Amino acid sequence: MNKKDAKLEYKLSHRPAGVFQIRNTANEKIFIDSSLNIPGKINRHRFELKAGLHRSKSLQADWNKQGETAFEFEILEPVEPREDPDYDYASDVKFLEDLWLEKLEPYGDTGYNERKKTREERLRMIAANRKL
């Protein structure tokens, strides 16, 4: 197989998509995330945590204090491939992430996620920014 064919095969292949969590085994706090490429997103989280650059400051602080061995990366719900090669998996993945966030509520003492702003909160922020 030549390089061009290999690239095309990679682009057409289905990478594991879905919802996953980063779980602190010491205190059972969790961070929920989703991706169309779970292995790639997990690698990104690991890199950011090892470099001290993760967006969740509380997750980063626990990682720094307890070390990498205190954390497990677990797939919660994979999105299975479909026959249709043009199927858009993004909306499925986002919907599943919202369901898992609602179910597990990984905020404050139980997790590292930040609550998503409601539509009304976002509109108020936009209005306030326009007044400035």
Backbone bond lengths (Angstrom), bond angles and torsions (degrees), N, CA, C in turn:
res aa  C-N    CA-C-N  psi(-1)  N-CA   C-N-CA  omega(-1)  CA-C   N-CA-C  phi
1 M - - - 1.451 - - 1.529 108.22 -
2 N 1.329 115.42 131.72 1.463 118.14 179.94 1.529 110.34 -84.00
3 K 1.312 115.40 172.73 1.462 121.57 -175.21 1.526 112.21 -62.30
4 K 1.327 116.87 -40.25 1.464 121.14 -179.43 1.530 110.80 -63.85
5 D 1.331 117.30 -44.12 1.465 121.08 178.85 1.528 111.43 -65.65
6 A 1.331 116.33 -38.32 1.464 120.52 178.99 1.526 110.94 -63.73
7 K 1.330 116.98 -40.89 1.459 121.26 178.15 1.526 110.87 -62.95
8 L 1.331 115.94 -44.19 1.450 120.79 -179.82 1.526 111.10 -63.85
9 E 1.313 116.56 -42.30 1.465 120.58 178.65 1.530 110.95 -62.08
10 Y 1.341 116.93 -41.19 1.465 120.96 178.35 1.527 110.61 -62.89
11 K 1.339 116.87 -45.08 1.459 120.82 -178.64 1.526 111.90 -63.31
12 L 1.326 116.42 -33.44 1.455 120.62 -178.38 1.526 113.45 -86.18
13 S 1.326 117.22 -13.39 1.462 120.18 -178.67 1.526 110.26 -76.33
14 H 1.319 114.91 153.07 1.464 120.92 179.86 1.527 109.05 -91.42
15 R 1.325 115.88 120.72 1.454 120.49 174.19 1.533 108.08 -91.03
16 P 1.317 117.23 148.74 1.471 119.74 -178.63 1.533 111.45 -58.07
17 A 1.313 115.88 120.55 1.462 122.59 179.59 1.523 108.66 -117.67
18 G 1.331 115.81 157.02 1.453 119.61 176.93 1.517 112.70 146.36
19 V 1.323 114.44 -154.70 1.461 122.70 -176.17 1.529 108.80 -113.62
20 F 1.330 116.00 138.91 1.461 120.66 178.54 1.520 109.45 -139.41
21 Q 1.330 115.03 168.30 1.457 120.10 177.83 1.518 110.08 -132.17
22 I 1.315 114.25 153.37 1.461 122.36 168.27 1.519 103.75 -107.85
23 R 1.333 116.86 117.88 1.472 120.83 -175.12 1.516 110.03 -114.35
24 N 1.319 114.83 128.91 1.456 121.88 174.73 1.527 106.79 -84.31
25 T 1.322 117.46 112.46 1.461 121.07 -176.38 1.532 112.16 -73.64
26 A 1.312 117.74 -15.47 1.465 120.73 179.95 1.527 111.95 -79.59
27 N 1.340 116.70 -40.34 1.468 119.29 -177.20 1.539 113.20 -123.68
28 E 1.333 116.91 2.46 1.473 124.13 177.50 1.530 114.33 64.16
29 K 1.339 118.19 15.24 1.459 120.08 173.76 1.528 108.14 -73.44
30 I 1.340 116.09 148.16 1.460 120.05 -177.03 1.525 111.87 -129.85
31 F 1.317 114.27 156.73 1.461 123.00 172.95 1.520 106.06 -125.44
32 I 1.326 117.71 122.00 1.456 123.17 -178.66 1.526 109.14 -100.27
33 D 1.329 116.27 137.20 1.459 121.62 176.73 1.521 108.03 -150.36
34 S 1.322 115.71 169.21 1.457 120.55 178.59 1.515 108.94 -142.05
35 S 1.336 114.93 163.47 1.461 119.15 -179.50 1.512 110.65 -165.28
36 L 1.318 114.88 156.47 1.457 121.39 170.99 1.519 110.08 -82.46
37 N 1.330 116.15 -8.46 1.461 122.82 178.64 1.530 107.29 -142.87
38 I 1.324 116.31 82.86 1.472 120.92 -174.61 1.532 112.82 -57.38
39 P 1.337 119.99 -48.03 1.471 118.16 -179.77 1.531 112.55 -58.46
40 G 1.331 116.70 -39.35 1.460 119.99 178.60 1.513 112.22 -65.79
41 K 1.333 116.98 -41.14 1.466 120.83 -179.25 1.526 111.06 -69.32
42 I 1.333 116.82 -37.70 1.469 119.97 176.97 1.528 109.85 -64.26
43 N 1.322 116.79 -42.28 1.473 120.09 176.53 1.520 110.96 -59.37
44 R 1.333 116.76 -39.75 1.464 120.69 178.69 1.521 110.68 -63.29
45 H 1.351 117.33 -46.05 1.469 120.51 178.64 1.533 110.55 -60.16
46 R 1.332 116.58 -45.53 1.475 119.89 179.35 1.524 111.21 -59.53
47 F 1.326 115.72 -45.92 1.462 120.03 179.45 1.520 110.90 -59.49
48 E 1.343 116.81 -48.46 1.465 120.41 -179.17 1.521 111.38 -62.25
49 L 1.325 117.53 -41.04 1.460 120.82 179.52 1.528 111.22 -66.20
50 K 1.318 116.98 -43.93 1.473 120.20 179.14 1.528 111.68 -65.33
51 A 1.340 115.61 -32.35 1.468 120.06 -179.79 1.530 112.50 -86.31
52 G 1.335 117.31 -5.68 1.461 120.99 -179.38 1.517 113.29 75.81
53 L 1.338 117.26 27.58 1.458 121.49 -173.60 1.529 114.49 -118.68
54 H 1.315 118.52 14.91 1.460 119.99 -174.24 1.528 111.00 -68.22
55 R 1.345 116.45 144.74 1.472 120.76 -177.41 1.520 113.01 -68.97
56 S 1.334 117.39 -25.08 1.464 120.31 176.57 1.527 107.89 -89.04
57 K 1.303 115.22 105.69 1.474 120.06 -176.57 1.528 111.72 -64.51
58 S 1.335 117.44 -36.12 1.465 119.29 -179.35 1.532 111.01 -71.35
59 L 1.330 117.84 -37.67 1.462 121.10 174.81 1.526 109.54 -63.86
60 Q 1.307 116.43 -43.87 1.461 120.74 179.22 1.530 111.03 -61.23
61 A 1.325 116.46 -42.03 1.470 120.24 -179.69 1.528 110.86 -63.58
62 D 1.338 117.47 -43.94 1.467 120.07 178.25 1.523 111.49 -66.26
63 W 1.332 117.46 -38.97 1.474 121.72 177.21 1.532 109.47 -60.29
64 N 1.321 116.23 -45.04 1.471 120.62 -179.14 1.527 110.88 -63.99
65 K 1.333 116.35 -39.70 1.465 121.30 -176.34 1.529 112.10 -77.30
66 Q 1.345 117.65 -43.42 1.460 121.37 -171.89 1.526 114.19 -99.13
67 G 1.312 116.75 -18.89 1.461 120.11 178.18 1.518 114.19 87.32
68 E 1.303 115.35 162.66 1.461 123.31 -175.73 1.527 113.03 -59.03
69 T 1.330 116.81 -33.97 1.471 119.77 -176.21 1.529 113.42 -67.60
70 A 1.334 117.72 -13.84 1.462 121.35 179.11 1.528 112.29 -85.80
71 F 1.341 117.73 3.01 1.459 120.42 -175.30 1.522 111.65 -124.81
72 E 1.345 114.06 141.78 1.458 121.02 177.09 1.518 108.83 -124.63
73 F 1.326 115.67 140.50 1.455 122.82 176.52 1.524 106.92 -104.94
74 E 1.332 116.64 121.25 1.463 121.09 -173.58 1.528 110.86 -133.02
75 I 1.324 116.41 133.84 1.451 120.62 175.13 1.529 107.98 -79.42
76 L 1.327 115.69 126.10 1.458 121.36 179.96 1.525 111.33 -90.35
77 E 1.321 116.09 -41.99 1.465 119.26 -178.15 1.525 110.09 -154.81
78 P 1.329 115.57 109.57 1.467 118.60 176.93 1.525 110.95 -79.58
79 V 1.312 115.87 154.16 1.460 121.69 172.82 1.522 106.23 -103.15
80 E 1.315 115.08 118.73 1.460 120.63 -175.28 1.529 111.08 -75.35
81 P 1.339 117.08 145.09 1.465 120.16 178.47 1.528 111.77 -65.72
82 R 1.305 115.82 150.75 1.468 122.06 179.35 1.525 109.40 -113.19
83 E 1.307 114.90 164.15 1.457 120.95 179.27 1.528 111.67 -65.75
84 D 1.327 116.66 -35.44 1.457 122.04 -176.71 1.536 110.11 -72.42
85 P 1.342 118.75 113.76 1.472 120.51 -178.08 1.530 113.04 -69.12
86 D 1.341 117.51 -16.35 1.464 121.13 -179.22 1.529 112.87 -98.40
87 Y 1.340 116.82 6.50 1.460 120.05 -178.24 1.520 110.40 -62.63
88 D 1.334 116.62 135.63 1.460 122.13 179.40 1.529 109.02 -94.10
89 Y 1.321 116.00 108.05 1.461 121.95 -176.92 1.530 112.59 -80.95
90 A 1.315 117.88 -15.28 1.470 121.49 -171.99 1.525 112.69 -57.42
91 S 1.328 117.74 -43.81 1.470 119.01 -177.61 1.529 110.92 -68.41
92 D 1.340 117.62 -36.21 1.465 120.59 176.80 1.523 110.73 -62.47
93 V 1.319 116.18 -45.78 1.469 121.74 -177.83 1.526 110.17 -63.42
94 K 1.331 117.17 -45.05 1.465 120.81 -179.77 1.530 111.05 -63.87
95 F 1.337 116.50 -42.45 1.462 121.15 178.94 1.527 110.80 -61.59
96 L 1.333 117.08 -45.29 1.468 121.16 179.14 1.525 111.28 -63.12
97 E 1.331 116.52 -39.90 1.469 119.20 177.74 1.523 110.35 -60.52
98 D 1.327 117.00 -44.77 1.471 120.49 178.83 1.531 111.19 -61.33
99 L 1.334 117.17 -39.37 1.468 120.50 177.84 1.529 111.38 -63.18
100 W 1.326 117.12 -44.59 1.469 120.60 179.86 1.527 111.42 -67.28
101 L 1.330 117.22 -37.44 1.465 119.85 176.47 1.525 110.28 -63.37
102 E 1.324 115.98 -40.79 1.472 120.30 178.55 1.529 110.83 -66.74
103 K 1.316 116.87 -40.24 1.464 121.39 -177.22 1.533 112.29 -70.83
104 L 1.323 117.59 -46.86 1.466 121.29 -173.30 1.527 114.10 -93.49
105 E 1.314 117.70 -19.76 1.465 123.16 -179.28 1.536 111.95 43.71
106 P 1.329 116.99 65.47 1.468 120.14 -176.79 1.528 113.42 -82.62
107 Y 1.316 115.87 61.66 1.467 121.71 -176.56 1.522 109.85 -123.04
108 G 1.314 115.87 151.05 1.465 120.60 175.16 1.517 113.04 62.62
109 D 1.328 116.42 -121.50 1.469 121.48 -175.57 1.530 113.33 -71.37
110 T 1.334 118.43 -18.59 1.466 120.37 -176.48 1.522 113.58 -102.15
111 G 1.325 117.67 -9.69 1.454 117.81 -178.13 1.508 114.49 -164.98
112 Y 1.329 113.31 -177.28 1.465 121.41 -174.98 1.532 113.09 -109.54
113 N 1.324 118.08 -6.09 1.463 120.26 -179.36 1.520 110.50 -74.77
114 E 1.331 115.35 156.80 1.459 121.19 171.36 1.517 107.24 -102.98
115 R 1.321 116.01 141.69 1.470 120.08 178.65 1.516 109.37 -61.83
116 K 1.331 114.98 139.16 1.455 119.76 175.71 1.514 108.35 -75.91
117 K 1.314 115.07 143.44 1.459 119.52 179.09 1.526 109.78 -73.18
118 T 1.321 115.51 144.20 1.461 119.90 176.94 1.525 109.08 -74.05
119 R 1.299 115.54 167.98 1.463 120.53 178.59 1.528 110.13 -58.08
120 E 1.331 116.24 -43.25 1.458 120.82 -179.34 1.532 111.53 -63.42
121 E 1.329 117.14 -41.43 1.466 120.85 178.35 1.527 111.18 -63.21
122 R 1.324 116.38 -41.31 1.468 120.04 178.31 1.528 111.09 -64.56
123 L 1.345 116.91 -41.52 1.465 120.34 178.97 1.532 111.10 -64.30
124 R 1.341 116.73 -40.37 1.480 120.29 177.80 1.529 110.59 -62.89
125 M 1.340 116.78 -39.99 1.472 119.95 178.96 1.533 110.60 -64.26
126 I 1.327 117.03 -41.54 1.457 120.79 179.03 1.515 109.96 -63.62
127 A 1.332 117.34 -45.16 1.450 121.25 179.31 1.520 111.45 -61.84
128 A 1.321 116.77 -42.04 1.472 119.99 -179.99 1.524 110.80 -65.19
129 N 1.324 117.31 -37.69 1.463 120.28 179.60 1.524 111.88 -68.57
130 R 1.324 116.96 -31.14 1.458 120.82 179.51 1.523 111.33 -70.88
131 K 1.338 117.49 -28.20 1.470 121.38 -179.45 1.511 111.20 -73.61
132 L 1.323 117.87 -22.11 1.463 120.57 -177.16 1.460 111.62 -71.02
